[in-house]
Amino acid sequence: MRDFQFKKNRLLCEGVDLEKIARKEGTPVFVYSRKSLLGRFNEIKDAFKEIDPLVCYSMKANSNLSICRLLVKAGAGLDIVSGGELFRAKKIRVSLNKIVYASVGKTDDEIRDALGSGILFFNVESVAELKRINIIAKSLNRKQKVAIRINPDVDAKTHHYITTATKQNKFGIDIKTTNNIFLSYAKKLKNVDICAIHMHIGSQIETVNPFVQAVKKSVALIDDLNSKGACITHLNIGGGLGIIYKDEKPQTAGQYAKAILPILKNKGLKLILEPGRFIAGNSGVLLTKIIYVKDTHVKRFYIIDAAMNDLLRPSFYKAYHEIIPVKKTKGGKKKSADIVGAVCESGDFLAKQRLLPDNLKQNDILAVMSTGAYGFSMSSNYNSRKRAAEVLVNGKKYQLIRIRESYGDLIRNEIVANV
Ligand code: PLP
């Protein structure tokens, strides 16, 4: 996390002291680095620049409007998965023809809305969906470009909750059925132009091998289909690039491109990428305050004002996030502790058995690192907790990009029935 560094024993984001943000804006608060977000976006775009890819930032990683706007202004398209994400995309004035839309369960309303908006591709995940898109496109007198999301059946060797391309997963269409779509439906369905192949094999993938296998399968399929009369012009290889949370050594953007580009050589395909975590993950931290230090006979707990509703990944995936005090103190021993929230679940923890300075006390601020992706976007109001504020740092300044929720927000759409 290059843009989050200690200077004079205080943790800064770019040029801003994180403790100052925490004291001024309150906690929990997510803090993102503009420089890091843009840096990561440019890393991946530049790695593939010889073929001028379309990089569609995967909004689900972090869909804050300011963050998406920042990336869109830098040239990104967007990968969306719902009508809600399309709504967000429209708010930030993205070119709609730079939007790709995946999801196994697009509803008629969502399809109609996206079709009417003029998105680039639907990434189609079933034959039933393909037929629906065709019917709706016909009713709107449109011909819509679609990609078939194939399930290349490769094991991405990542957490089973974020593996998406084995036969056991709900995502995509197997190769045999894809062949059948081109043979049986491509000509029949007059209102769809099936001109792309899409794949996304999982997330937090640390080695290039699974990507290479899957891209090779996709390209072989495209060659075969095109030789039989199809006209496939685009290949979307999804997202999935892993990042460093602890001591992982994931492939760099350069290594990734170096492995993928030769497979695409002379194929004349337009490449689309959908990175999410790679761009946002190491670009953000979650700041939280210690509410209580609780020593039991067996262990120490730091009870903090963030919880699983703010950051679900540790509870959900047993994910590791480094947790560090924003102020370094001299000397002091380390002591193992569990860092837990106030939610009424034993699964509510941000870390277990972590070595932290044993002199930490109430009101101290901790930074939960690498929480820029799948942090706020997976947060909830469980236990009627208000969702956190978000801040974007730019050099020595910062801006609030989401106001902390109020209690009023919690009940905004509820109706007290006449009971
Ligand atoms: N594309 C699709 C279709 C996805 O489902 C996801 C994540 O689930 C992504 C891209 C982004 O993945 P990552 O954040 O690992 O880059």
Residues whose N, C-alpha, C, O or C-beta is under 5 A from the ligand:
A	BS01	PLP	S58 A61 A102 H200 G202 S203 Q204 G238 G239 G240 L241 E274 P275 G276 R277 F278
